[in-house]
Amino acid sequence: MSNPPERAASGDREPEHVPASETGEGSLAAHAAATRPSRRLVILLAAIAAVVLVVDQLTKAWAQHALRDGKVIDVPGGFFHLRLVYNPGAALSIATGMTWLLTIIVVVVVVFIVRSLRRLRSTGWAVALGLLLGGAVGNLADRLLRAPGVARGYVVDFIGYGDWFVGNVADIAIVVAAVLIALLALRGIGMDGRPIADDAAAAPRHEADDESAESPEGR
């Protein structure tokens, strides 16, 4: 009984392994890893937001107790003073009577920050967005929970800046966040920690990788 013919050498070989990078999967994996949020930075952002929110609400509670009946406390130096004001508008008493609109704007800002977490890989942006989130939620809590009604509540202000305006801790956090964001933008740093120009240049390449992976040749 004769032995069966040997298979061709080519048939005995295991299929060649195609590197993932050649199919586009490697670049997609690298892109996914690069855009995955840093847990450490998300925790940092959340911690900063929580501290700002707690300090804001505690100081507002103190102001309503210590500064009632029109009491004013002068701070040494003559510029700052403490007095209780219920603000129906935004900072500098802008948009008075449009509390509902300001509430919607703040909700949009909060949603934007939460959705941006997936791209967060910059410590500077984590600090800035943490301050912004804490300040936004601090004033949003006033608008939702205080009189005269839901989404129409007045914000508690008590830190007077000369004869200019009266604000609160949440306002300070928001202003500092705005300054940090402006500085990061001027330096060209994106939320993922890379230069913004690099992100713009990389976007077409990632789109091409997506199309390559979805095509039959790329699978």
SVG drawing of the C-alpha trace seen along z (x, -y; Angstrom):
<svg xmlns="http://www.w3.org/2000/svg" viewBox="-41 -102 49 104">
<polyline fill="none" stroke="black" stroke-width="0.4" points="0.0,0.0 1.6,-3.2 1.9,-6.2 -0.3,-9.2 1.6,-11.8 3.2,-14.4 1.4,-17.8 3.1,-20.6 5.4,-22.5 3.2,-25.5 0.3,-23.5 2.3,-22.4 3.0,-26.0 0.8,-27.7 -0.9,-30.8 1.4,-33.8 0.6,-36.1 -0.2,-39.6 0.9,-42.2 -2.0,-44.1 -0.4,-47.4 -0.6,-46.3 -4.4,-45.8 -5.0,-49.1 -5.9,-47.5 -2.7,-48.4 -3.1,-52.0 -6.7,-51.9 -5.6,-50.3 -2.9,-52.9 -5.5,-55.7 -7.9,-54.2 -5.2,-54.0 -4.1,-57.6 -7.7,-58.9 -8.6,-56.8 -9.1,-59.0 -6.5,-58.9 -8.2,-57.6 -5.8,-59.6 -6.8,-62.9 -10.5,-62.1 -10.1,-61.5 -8.2,-64.8 -10.9,-66.7 -13.7,-65.2 -11.8,-65.9 -11.3,-69.6 -14.9,-70.0 -16.1,-68.4 -13.9,-70.7 -15.1,-73.8 -18.7,-72.7 -18.4,-72.0 -16.5,-75.2 -19.0,-77.2 -22.1,-75.8 -20.6,-76.1 -19.6,-79.7 -23.0,-80.5 -24.6,-79.0 -22.3,-81.0 -23.1,-84.2 -26.8,-83.7 -26.4,-83.3 -23.7,-85.9 -24.7,-88.6 -28.4,-88.7 -30.3,-91.9 -28.0,-93.9 -24.9,-93.4 -21.6,-94.4 -18.1,-93.2 -15.2,-95.3 -12.1,-93.4 -8.8,-95.1 -7.4,-97.0 -10.7,-98.7 -11.3,-97.1 -13.1,-93.8 -16.1,-93.6 -18.7,-91.0 -22.4,-91.6 -25.3,-89.3 -26.9,-89.6 -29.4,-87.4 -28.6,-87.5 -31.2,-86.6 -28.8,-87.1 -25.3,-86.2 -22.0,-87.8 -22.1,-91.6 -25.9,-91.2 -26.1,-90.6 -29.2,-88.9 -31.3,-89.7 -34.7,-88.1 -33.4,-85.4 -32.5,-82.9 -34.1,-80.0 -31.9,-80.7 -28.8,-80.8 -29.8,-77.5 -30.0,-75.9 -26.6,-77.3 -25.0,-76.0 -26.5,-72.5 -25.0,-72.5 -21.6,-73.4 -21.8,-70.6 -22.8,-68.1 -19.9,-69.3 -17.4,-68.8 -18.6,-65.3 -18.5,-64.3 -15.0,-65.7 -13.7,-63.3 -13.0,-60.6 -10.3,-62.9 -8.7,-64.1 -5.0,-63.4 -3.7,-66.8 -3.2,-67.8 -3.7,-71.5 -7.0,-70.7 -8.0,-68.5 -7.5,-71.3 -9.2,-73.9 -12.3,-71.7 -12.5,-70.7 -12.7,-74.3 -15.2,-75.1 -17.4,-72.1 -17.3,-72.8 -18.2,-76.4 -20.9,-75.7 -22.6,-73.1 -22.3,-75.4 -24.3,-78.1 -26.6,-75.6 -27.5,-74.2 -28.7,-77.7 -30.8,-78.1 -32.4,-74.7 -33.0,-74.6 -33.4,-78.2 -36.4,-80.5 -38.4,-81.6 -38.5,-78.2 -36.8,-75.4 -34.6,-76.7 -35.4,-80.3 -33.6,-80.4 -31.4,-83.3 -27.7,-82.8 -26.2,-83.7 -23.4,-86.3 -21.5,-87.8 -17.9,-88.7 -17.9,-92.4 -15.2,-93.9 -15.3,-97.6 -18.3,-99.2 -18.0,-96.9 -19.9,-93.7 -20.6,-91.0 -19.7,-87.3 -19.1,-84.0 -16.6,-81.1 -18.1,-79.5 -17.5,-82.6 -13.9,-82.7 -13.4,-79.1 -15.1,-79.8 -12.9,-82.9 -9.7,-81.0 -10.8,-78.2 -11.3,-80.6 -7.8,-82.0 -6.3,-78.6 -8.2,-77.5 -7.1,-80.7 -3.4,-80.0 -3.7,-76.4 -5.2,-77.5 -2.5,-80.1 0.1,-77.4 -1.7,-75.2 -2.2,-72.3 -5.2,-70.1 -7.3,-68.1 -5.3,-65.0 -2.1,-66.8 -0.8,-67.0 -0.3,-70.1 -3.6,-71.1 -1.8,-71.3 -0.8,-67.7 -4.4,-66.7 -5.7,-68.4 -3.0,-66.7 -3.7,-63.3 -7.5,-63.5 -7.4,-62.7 -5.0,-59.8 -7.3,-58.3 -10.3,-58.6 -8.3,-56.8 -7.4,-54.0 -11.1,-53.6 -12.0,-53.2 -9.2,-50.8 -10.3,-48.6 -13.9,-48.5 -13.0,-47.6 -12.6,-43.9 -8.9,-44.4 -8.4,-45.9 -9.9,-43.0"/>
</svg>
